[in-house]
Amino acid sequence: TCYAGTTKGLVCFTPQNLYAQQPHVVRFEEAIVSNDTSPVNLGGKTKAELSLPHNSNSITVHFSTPQTVYGKQARFNYRLVGHEEEYKELQGTRSVAFGPLPPGDYTLEVIPLSDSEGLNPVCSTLCISIMPPWHTSWWACLLWATILTGVAAGIYCIYRHRKTMQSELTLQQEQRVQTEQKYREATQQ
């Protein structure tokens, strides 16, 4: 048994209890995203969410596991639901890269593997949402439809106005011709 003083008080650590405690999980630490200069901190959570714009679609996710249990040659099964349906094995590294991914919703599932008995590994999940470009969203389509309808209505109004003006001009010319004819007839009489 080992006792250590921390800022939160005295902590007791027993290596034998490491195997008997909660199930072992992968903790997501950070994600490096294309077009970003700094990594996104995922806070060491076992269930995390990440929302990205459409142009940030290449992702490298770094995660961690208990070093005392899994060691340097840790193995993992992972898959990106929505992109890959089969689990793949990863050994010796604690990061996985994907990209470029099309817009959509994905779930990264990572399970630590161990040869030791008594460990109960649990699947950790990272929900990744890549937003579609703004010009393909429903409100943008509605905006485009409104603009096109407005332009079409404007063109129609201009066309009707020109036709009305032409008919009025034709009517005025006919009236002038009739008036001139009446004036000639009156002057001839």
C-alpha positions in Angstrom: 0.0 0.0 0.0 1.2 3.5 -0.9 0.1 6.7 0.6 0.6 10.0 -1.2 -0.3 13.6 -0.2 -2.1 15.7 -2.9 -3.8 19.0 -2.9 -7.0 17.2 -2.1 -5.7 15.3 0.9 -4.1 11.9 1.5 -4.5 9.3 -1.2 -4.2 5.5 -0.6 -3.1 3.3 -3.5 -3.0 -0.5 -3.4 -1.8 -2.1 -6.7 -3.8 -5.3 -6.0 -7.0 -3.2 -6.0 -6.2 -1.8 -9.5 -7.6 -5.0 -11.0 -10.7 -5.2 -8.7 -11.8 -1.6 -9.2 -13.9 -0.1 -11.9 -13.7 -1.5 -15.4 -10.8 -0.3 -17.5 -11.6 2.2 -20.2 -9.9 4.3 -22.7 -9.9 8.1 -21.9 -9.9 10.5 -24.8 -7.3 13.2 -24.2 -7.2 15.4 -27.3 -8.0 15.6 -31.0 -5.8 17.2 -33.6 -8.0 18.6 -36.3 -7.0 19.7 -39.8 -7.0 23.5 -40.3 -6.6 24.1 -36.5 -3.3 25.2 -35.0 -4.1 24.0 -31.5 -5.4 20.6 -30.4 -8.9 20.2 -29.0 -8.9 19.1 -25.4 -11.3 16.2 -24.8 -10.8 16.3 -21.0 -9.9 12.6 -20.4 -13.6 11.6 -20.8 -14.7 8.1 -21.7 -17.7 9.4 -23.5 -17.0 12.7 -25.4 -18.4 14.7 -28.2 -16.7 16.7 -30.9 -18.4 19.0 -33.4 -16.4 20.3 -36.4 -17.0 22.5 -39.4 -17.1 20.9 -42.9 -13.5 21.9 -43.8 -12.0 20.4 -40.6 -12.5 16.8 -41.7 -9.1 15.1 -41.0 -8.9 14.1 -37.3 -6.2 12.4 -35.1 -7.5 11.3 -31.7 -5.1 10.7 -28.8 -6.3 8.6 -25.9 -4.8 7.0 -22.8 -5.2 3.8 -20.6 -3.7 2.8 -17.2 0.0 2.3 -17.9 0.4 -0.1 -15.0 -2.2 -2.4 -16.4 -1.7 -2.3 -20.2 2.0 -1.3 -20.4 3.7 0.2 -23.5 2.5 -2.6 -25.8 -1.1 -1.9 -25.2 -3.5 -3.2 -27.8 -6.9 -1.7 -28.7 -9.8 -2.6 -31.0 -11.3 0.5 -32.6 -13.8 1.4 -35.3 -15.4 4.5 -36.6 -19.2 3.8 -36.9 -20.6 5.5 -39.9 -17.3 5.1 -41.8 -16.0 1.6 -40.9 -18.1 -1.2 -39.6 -15.3 -3.7 -38.7 -13.1 -3.4 -35.7 -9.4 -3.0 -36.3 -6.6 -3.8 -33.9 -4.1 -1.1 -32.9 -0.9 -2.0 -31.1 1.8 0.1 -29.5 0.3 3.5 -30.1 -2.4 5.5 -28.4 -3.7 7.5 -31.3 -5.8 6.9 -34.4 -6.2 9.1 -37.5 -9.1 9.5 -39.9 -9.7 11.7 -42.9 -10.9 13.3 -44.9 -14.4 12.5 -43.7 -17.5 13.7 -45.5 -20.1 15.7 -43.4 -22.1 13.5 -41.1 -22.2 11.9 -37.7 -19.6 9.3 -36.6 -18.9 7.4 -33.4 -15.4 6.3 -32.6 -15.4 3.2 -30.4 -12.2 2.1 -28.7 -11.8 -1.0 -26.5 -8.6 -1.8 -24.6 -7.4 -5.4 -24.9 -5.4 -7.3 -22.3 -4.2 -10.8 -21.8 -4.7 -10.5 -18.0 -7.6 -12.2 -16.4 -10.0 -10.2 -14.2 -10.0 -7.1 -16.3 -13.3 -5.9 -17.6 -12.6 -3.6 -20.5 -15.4 -1.2 -21.5 -16.0 0.5 -24.9 -15.3 4.2 -24.8 -17.0 6.4 -27.4 -16.3 9.7 -29.0 -19.2 11.2 -31.0 -17.9 13.2 -33.9 -20.2 15.5 -35.9 -18.9 17.1 -39.1 -21.3 19.9 -40.1 -22.2 20.3 -43.8 -21.2 23.4 -45.7 -23.5 26.3 -45.0 -24.7 26.6 -48.5 -26.1 23.0 -48.4 -28.2 23.4 -45.2 -32.0 23.6 -45.3 -32.1 27.2 -44.3 -29.6 28.1 -47.1 -31.8 26.2 -49.6 -34.8 28.1 -48.3 -32.8 31.3 -48.8 -31.8 30.4 -52.3 -35.4 29.5 -53.2 -36.6 32.8 -51.7 -34.0 34.8 -53.7 -34.9 32.9 -56.9 -38.6 33.4 -56.4 -38.0 37.1 -55.8 -35.8 37.5 -58.9 -38.4 35.6 -61.0 -41.2 37.8 -59.6 -39.1 40.9 -60.3 -38.5 39.9 -63.9 -42.2 39.1 -64.3 -43.2 42.5 -62.9 -40.7 44.3 -65.2 -42.1 42.3 -68.2 -45.7 43.2 -67.3 -44.8 46.8 -66.8 -43.1 46.9 -70.2 -46.1 45.3 -71.9 -48.4 47.7 -70.2 -46.3 50.7 -71.3 -46.2 49.4 -74.9 -49.9 48.9 -75.0 -50.5 52.4 -73.6 -48.0 53.8 -76.1 -49.8 52.0 -78.9 -53.2 53.2 -77.6 -51.9 56.8 -77.5 -50.6 56.6 -81.0 -53.9 55.2 -82.3 -55.8 58.0 -80.5 -53.4 60.6 -82.0 -53.9 59.1 -85.5 -57.7 59.2 -85.0 -57.6 62.8 -83.7 -55.5 63.8 -86.7 -57.9 62.1 -89.1 -60.9 63.9 -87.4 -59.0 67.2 -87.6 -58.2 66.7 -91.3 -61.8 65.7 -92.0 -63.0 68.8 -90.2 -60.6 71.1 -92.0 -61.6 69.6 -95.4 -65.2 70.3 -94.7 
